[in-house]
């Protein structure tokens, strides 16, 4: 199956590419970063793609499908995080979180719709477990991830007639180097790993998950 992964140069993206390739999929990675080829199992790397630009995303999907054929799945991993209180934070952060989480997912999905296989295709988005109940400092981030989750539900309903399934995973804190550096006193063993998330993504795009659409699936490790 041809699978496109956005945010392929990031910590979760890199792991997802490797796990999907190990499962036998032909993976195209898309990212705003340049020169991220060399990822394990990556069939082709399309760097320098601004997911905030519909035209750039559309061109990237056309290149990907011209090289590898119709899409069996789109995995929207690209996104971002900020911790700011409402009182002391920058209102611009709310727009930035919307742009890099919701708008990036929307643009990639809209660009992919003309290239998804006519039956049995799927889309997997990345929401956030924290968006189920936001805490202090999490307003901008969780508002954006809530948008991703509502987009997932709306798309799942819209695309049922086409046989396209749409689901989202909801991670807790992901065990990455950056998160360990930001939270050096935390118990990393409680966090969900990128491998665990990638395995759930791989399941959701498979025929084994053919009855699952519109689901928001918490994958939270031991948090």
C-alpha positions in Angstrom: 0.0 0.0 0.0 1.2 3.5 -0.8 1.1 5.6 2.4 1.9 9.3 2.7 3.1 10.5 6.1 3.2 14.2 6.9 5.7 15.4 9.5 7.9 12.6 8.5 11.1 14.3 9.7 9.9 14.5 13.3 10.3 12.0 16.1 6.9 10.3 15.7 7.0 10.7 11.9 10.4 8.9 11.6 9.2 6.0 13.7 5.9 5.7 11.9 7.8 5.6 8.5 10.0 2.8 9.8 7.1 0.8 11.3 4.9 1.2 8.2 7.7 0.2 5.9 8.4 -2.9 8.0 4.8 -3.8 7.6 5.3 -3.8 3.8 4.0 -0.4 2.9 5.5 2.0 0.3 6.0 5.2 2.2 6.3 8.8 1.0 7.4 11.3 3.7 6.4 14.9 3.5 7.8 17.6 5.7 8.7 21.3 5.8 12.3 20.2 6.6 14.7 19.8 3.8 17.0 16.8 3.3 15.4 14.3 5.6 16.0 11.3 3.3 17.8 8.3 4.8 14.9 7.4 7.1 14.5 3.7 7.5 12.0 2.4 4.9 11.3 5.7 3.3 10.5 5.3 -0.4 10.7 9.0 -1.2 11.2 12.2 0.7 9.5 15.4 -0.2 11.0 18.2 1.8 10.4 21.9 1.9 6.7 21.5 1.7 4.7 24.1 3.7 1.6 22.3 4.8 0.0 25.7 5.4 0.0 26.2 1.6 -2.7 24.3 -0.3 -0.8 24.7 -3.5 2.4 23.3 -2.1 0.6 20.3 -0.5 -1.3 19.6 -3.7 1.8 19.6 -5.7 3.5 17.3 -3.3 0.7 14.8 -3.4 0.7 14.9 -7.2 4.5 14.1 -7.2 4.0 11.3 -4.7 1.2 9.6 -6.6 2.9 10.0 -9.9 5.8 8.1 -8.5 4.1 5.4 -6.5 0.5 5.3 -7.6 -2.8 6.0 -5.7 -2.8 6.4 -2.0 -4.0 3.6 0.3 -3.6 5.8 3.4 -2.7 9.3 4.6 -1.2 9.7 8.0 -1.3 13.3 9.3 1.4 13.6 12.0 2.6 17.1 11.3 1.8 19.4 14.2 3.2 21.4 17.1 2.9 22.3 20.8 3.1 25.3 23.0 2.6 25.7 26.8 1.3 29.2 27.7 -1.2 30.4 30.2 -4.1 32.4 28.8 -3.2 35.4 31.0 0.5 35.6 30.1 0.6 34.0 26.7 0.7 35.5 23.3 -2.7 35.5 21.5 -0.7 34.8 18.3 0.0 31.3 19.7 -3.6 30.4 19.2 -3.4 31.2 15.5 -0.1 29.4 15.2 -1.5 26.3 16.9 -4.5 26.3 14.6 -2.3 26.7 11.5 0.2 23.9 12.2 -2.3 21.4 13.7 -5.7 21.9 12.1 -4.9 23.7 8.9 -2.0 21.4 8.1 -4.2 18.4 8.6 -7.0 20.0 6.5 -4.8 20.9 3.6 -3.1 17.5 3.4 -6.5 15.8 3.6 -8.1 17.9 0.9 -5.1 17.4 -1.4 -5.2 13.6 -0.8 -8.9 13.2 -1.6 -8.4 13.0 -5.3 -5.6 10.5 -4.9 -7.0 8.0 -2.3 -7.9 4.6 -3.7 -11.7 4.4 -4.4 -12.3 1.7 -1.7 -10.7 0.6 1.5 -8.5 3.8 1.9 -8.0 5.5 5.2 -6.8 8.6 7.0 -5.2 8.7 10.4 -4.8 12.0 12.3 -3.0 12.8 15.5 -5.1 14.5 18.2 -4.2 14.7 21.8 -5.4 13.0 25.0 -5.0 16.3 26.7 -7.7 17.8 24.5 -10.3 15.7 26.3 -9.8 17.9 29.3 -7.4 20.8 29.1 -5.3 21.9 32.0 -3.5 25.1 32.9 -1.2 26.3 30.1 -2.8 24.0 27.6 -5.5 26.2 26.1 -4.0 27.1 22.7 -2.7 23.6 22.1 -5.7 21.6 23.2 -8.1 24.0 21.3 -6.2 23.2 18.1 -6.1 19.5 18.8 -9.8 19.6 19.6 -10.2 21.0 16.1 -8.3 18.1 14.6 -10.6 15.7 16.5 -13.8 17.4 15.3 -12.3 17.4 11.8 -11.7 13.7 12.1 -15.3 13.0 13.1 -16.7 15.2 10.3 -14.5 13.7 7.6 -15.4 10.2 8.8 -19.1 10.9 8.3 -18.6 12.7 4.9 -16.3 10.0 3.5 -18.3 6.9 4.5 -20.0 6.8 1.0 -16.6 6.6 -0.6 -15.4 3.8 1.7 -12.7 5.9 3.2 -12.2 5.5 6.9 -11.0 8.4 9.1 -9.7 8.0 12.6 -7.5 9.8 15.1 -5.0 8.6 17.8 -4.9 10.6 21.0 -1.4 10.4 22.5 -0.4 11.5 26.0 3.2 12.7 26.5 5.4 11.0 23.9 8.7 9.6 25.0 11.0 11.7 22.8 14.4 13.3 23.4 12.9 16.8 23.3 10.3 15.9 25.9 12.9 14.3 28.2 15.0 17.5 28.0 12.0 19.6 28.8 10.9 17.4 31.7 14.1 16.0 33.1 12.5 15.0 36.5 9.6 13.0 34.9 9.2 9.2 35.0 9.7 8.5 31.3 8.6 4.9 31.7 5.0 6.2 32.1 5.0 7.9 28.7 3.8 6.4 25.5 6.5 5.5 23.0 6.6 6.5 19.3 6.7 2.8 18.5 3.5 2.1 20.4 1.8 4.9 18.5 3.2 3.8 15.1 1.8 0.3 15.7 -1.7 1.6 16.3 -1.4 3.8 13.2 -0.3 0.7 11.2 -3.3 -1.2 12.6 -5.8 1.6 11.7 -4.8 1.7 8.1 -5.0 -2.1 7.8 -7.9 -4.3 6.7 -8.1 -5.6 10.3 -9.5 -2.2 11.2 -12.0 -2.2 8.3 -14.9 -1.6 10.7 -13.3 1.4 12.5 -14.1 4.9 11.4 -14.7 8.1 13.3 -12.9 6.8 16.3 -10.8 8.9 18.6 -8.5 6.4 20.2 -6.5 7.3 23.4 -3.0 5.8 23.3 -1.6 7.1 26.5 1.0 4.6 27.8 1.0 4.5 31.6 0.1 8.2 32.1 
